[in-house]
């Protein structure tokens, strides 16, 4: 389908940014212009919803030859209350009046990938003032600040957010992982790119380079984050190549770690572990330095468990003295609402003199 079809398919997330994993699902947003439909405009909604449903079925259906992509349409405006295909005018109205900050971040990578691409570009130009605000938006900072705190309340000191380690570490969501790099980059873009269009690069590496060139991030920090991003994405690809599974978690057992180390071109597990933890620690350090740290939450007691780290590289960990949680979300924008009770932090008070928001 092409110009004049009235159908717009936006690629979001890693599809939009051209950064797909080996075993990625794809995030799509399906929009339509009812006046361009061949049928009566009042019946256009149902037609485009059927097209969206058939498109998803076509790509996800498992056949003898496999499948094309797992798909996700939940990045559309208000997915709990809207159909699979959304009227463009409705979408524009939503972003102008009800759009949330996580949706601004999600739109950084949006691009037309199918249907009437010119109409898709027109839609993105219409919502540009929503995504890229010309003034420093401290309400946005307070909003994301609160989301981050709620995420850490939900996770506590458990799981992916607990520590930098090797065995079982989640290279996407864990400490020093891919999400911290992406989130740092996107937040800096949301703050500064409203007045500097040159910072609106949808790719993580391109955006880091642009931010460094503009003096919005230290060059050393940008280089460290870029190097870590490339390395961690390579690890992520190889983890997914093992069984075509959408995973970012390293094996827990020594044999599994040894296979990944070899797959990454390392002679042994200790050398892989040293390089991995070096990248994770540098990311975490820059992440903490760039964003204000919050006082420890009630679950942050600072107590270490009785078990010491094993001398085996597979069990070696880098323990931290229970630092306070940084005030920014590490989940992808799509996941933020799931960790907020209401999907928004509109009830947060403005930052106090300490720079912290209270909810």
Buried (B, 14 or more C-beta within 10 A) or exposed (E): EEEEBBBBBBBBBBBBBEBBBBBBBBBBBBBBBBEBBEEEEEEBBEBBBEBBBEBBEEBEEEEEEEEEBEBBBEBBBBBEEBBBBBBBBBBBEBBEEEBBBBBBBBBBBBBBBBBBBEBBEBBBEBBBEBBBBEEEBBBBBBBBBBBBBBBBEBBEBEEBBBBBBBBBBBBBBBBBBBBBBBBBBBBBBBBBBBEBEEBBBBBBBBBBBBBBEBEBBBEEBBBBBBBBBEBBBBBBBBBBEBEEEEBBBBBEEBEBBBBBBBBBEBEEBBBBBEBBBBBBBBBBEBBBEBBBEBEEBEEBEEEEEEEEEEEBBBBBBBEBEBBBBBBBBBBBBBBBBEBBEEBBBEEBEEBEEEEBBBB
